[in-house]
Amino acid sequence: MEIRTTIKKFEATLYEKYGVTDKSEHVENGWEDNGPVIIKLWLYHVNGKHVGTYNRKSKIAFLIGE
């Protein structure tokens, strides 16, 4: 499920649903109309399971499995 939110609200939602989460940064190369871009994401895991992703530029979050 995709939602537009702030990182603080998203992290609060993850904590409420799953408890303590591990967060790691992930960087990908992408492409937009103007040319190449760098996409920076936060990936969230609980006990090794990926539970969420947050796109820092667009402020869009994804809950995995929703």
C-alpha positions as CSV (number, residue, x, y, z in Angstrom):
1,M,0.0,0.0,0.0
2,E,1.4,3.4,-1.0
3,I,0.9,6.4,1.2
4,R,2.1,10.0,1.1
5,T,3.4,10.9,4.6
6,T,6.3,12.3,6.6
7,I,9.1,10.0,7.7
8,K,8.2,10.5,11.4
9,K,4.6,9.5,10.9
10,F,5.6,6.5,8.8
11,E,8.1,5.3,11.4
12,A,5.5,5.7,14.1
13,T,3.1,3.6,12.1
14,L,5.8,0.9,11.6
15,Y,6.6,0.9,15.3
16,E,2.9,0.6,16.2
17,K,2.4,-2.3,13.8
18,Y,5.6,-4.2,14.2
19,G,7.6,-3.0,17.2
20,V,11.2,-1.9,16.9
21,T,12.4,-1.7,13.3
22,D,15.9,-1.8,11.8
23,K,16.4,1.0,9.2
24,S,19.0,1.0,6.4
25,E,19.7,3.3,3.5
26,H,19.4,2.1,-0.1
27,V,20.5,4.1,-3.1
28,E,19.4,3.4,-6.7
29,N,20.0,5.0,-10.0
30,G,16.9,6.1,-11.8
31,W,15.7,8.1,-14.8
32,E,13.3,11.0,-15.1
33,D,12.4,13.3,-18.1
34,N,15.4,15.5,-17.3
35,G,17.9,12.6,-17.2
36,P,19.5,10.4,-14.6
37,V,18.6,10.7,-10.9
38,I,19.7,9.1,-7.7
39,I,16.8,7.6,-5.7
40,K,17.4,7.4,-1.9
41,L,15.2,5.1,0.1
42,W,15.0,3.9,3.7
43,L,14.3,0.2,4.0
44,Y,12.7,-1.1,7.3
45,H,13.1,-4.6,8.6
46,V,11.8,-6.5,11.6
47,N,13.6,-9.8,12.4
48,G,15.1,-9.8,8.9
49,K,11.7,-9.3,7.2
50,H,11.3,-6.3,5.0
51,V,8.2,-4.4,6.3
52,G,8.4,-1.0,4.7
53,T,10.1,1.4,2.3
54,Y,10.2,5.2,2.4
55,N,11.2,7.3,-0.6
56,R,12.9,10.4,0.8
57,K,12.5,12.7,-2.2
58,S,8.8,12.1,-2.9
59,K,7.8,11.4,0.7
60,I,6.0,8.3,-0.4
61,A,6.0,5.2,1.9
62,F,5.1,1.6,1.1
63,L,3.9,-0.9,3.7
64,I,4.9,-4.4,2.5
65,G,2.2,-7.0,2.6
66,E,-0.7,-4.4,2.9
